[in-house]
Amino acid sequence: KTIDLDILTTAFAGIETIADPAQVAKLSQDYHTFSPVLVPKLEGKVGDIVVRPANEEEVLKVAAICAKYRVPVTVRGAGTGNYGQCVPLHGGVIVDMTRMDQIVWVKPGVARVEAGVKLAALDKQAREIGWEMRMTPSTYRTATIGGFIAGGSGGIGSIQYGLLGDRGNLLALQVVTLEDEPRVIKLRGDDVQKVNHAWGINGIITQLEIPLGPAYPWAEVIVTFEDFMAAAKFGQTLGNADGMIKKLIAIFASPIPQYFHALQQYIPEGVHSAFLMVAEPSLESLPGLVQQYGGQISYEKPAQEAGKGPHLAEFAWNHTTLHARTVDTSITYLQSMFPADTNLQLVEHMYHYFGDEVMMHLEFFRANGKVTVGGLQLVRYTTEERLNEIIRYHEKQGVQIANPHTYIIEDGGRKVIDPEQLKFKEMVDPYGLMNPGKSKVLQLKIKS
Ligand code: FAD
């Protein structure tokens, strides 16, 4: 269906819009560029106009206009998603939420924010009363809370608190529907799961209540190891050490640390490394553990200097891929979850089996009460066929892969969309306007 831009522009009068094609094209992008498979598939996909609501009232107006003219709607925060989640497949209106950046309130243990608030901004304000975000993606400086909840999975802090989808990591939210007469729906308790990680297909999130954790002074530490499996086992043991408070345990096999230019002097060529964020009171217990695994502490930055120099969090999670790609653009990545096994046998198997083609990057996090090892392995990409072969091999051996090389929700980490989310979708988006084309079951529904 062709979209009459004049009609839309007139209808949006009074609300900030961007129609300049170059800017619209820019705001139709995200970081799917990490995937050589997604790039050609999403090339040239752009919206028709960007609208930037300043408050919920304006979101309601935008929703009414889009429903009236049956225009596709792609909501975006900062556009740092990795799977083309906010690339519009069928043009239409891009709803940029970044002007809605009010922190409504912060109380001990919980904050209420508008969806466009940047994670770092909330963290800063929460710290003033001794609290902080429980977990942030490594993009915390730019990413929005709405985008993290709708498109992210976890990150720095997940070693303590688990993943975003875990019960308790999102307390409440409200969404604007895409009905003829849009409404604000408020969800609390388990009902929040109807919108959690829904990739912007289940209503426009306007506000959220996010639980906070106590703010610790976080020291940053690099430990180097001659042996990769010693580094991995050290990570698992530190993860399991419940008395030690930590926020990050990332393990990098050689040559990955060589991609981190700013840290080169702390990581000699050929060694493997662990990047850690540990609460300062727990630091004294660290050297003993490091020694037990034959490691060496090569860098230690006290919490007081957190604002100075490189921040280790910005080398971990998917920032590792970012740094590697600035050196070699043929590198891409996997997202995987290894079965709980304290001997890390499958990690060891994959490490040797693929050698330099799949470079090991491990992130430890909590899942269902257990410290689990995830992989964001770096892959030296050759062909899509080979990439799929690598993925299939992992799956056959029992490693779960959340494929980052697809923009279809069910083909990624989700596998199936929760029936409750689907029921909610039918109610809030009766015309199927929200981020169309991103879900298999919804595509089938629209066709039938
Ligand atoms: P966007 O990319 O703008 O949007 C993401 C999804 O949410 C889209 O589907 C969009 O439609 C939807 N959405 C956005 N706002 C709303 C709203 N208000 N209402 C409804 N739907 C909405 N992710 C992690 O989980 N952990 C990581 O550690 C991590 N590291 C990363 C490192 C790099 C270098 C990069 C490029 C990405 C990384 N990501 C990571 C992915 C991404 O940065 C995060 O998920 C981030 O939180 C997304 O926020 P955003 O504001 O950029 O969302």
Boltz pocket constraint, residues with backbone or C-beta under 6 A from the ligand:
constraints:
  - pocket:
      binder: B
      contacts: [[A, 30], [A, 31], [A, 74], [A, 75], [A, 76], [A, 77], [A, 78], [A, 79], [A, 80], [A, 81], [A, 82], [A, 85], [A, 86], [A, 97], [A, 115], [A, 116], [A, 136], [A, 137], [A, 138], [A, 139], [A, 142], [A, 143], [A, 144], [A, 145], [A, 146], [A, 147], [A, 148], [A, 149], [A, 150], [A, 151], [A, 152], [A, 153], [A, 154], [A, 155], [A, 156], [A, 198], [A, 199], [A, 200], [A, 201], [A, 203], [A, 204], [A, 205], [A, 206], [A, 316], [A, 317], [A, 318], [A, 319], [A, 322], [A, 435]]
      max_distance: 6.0
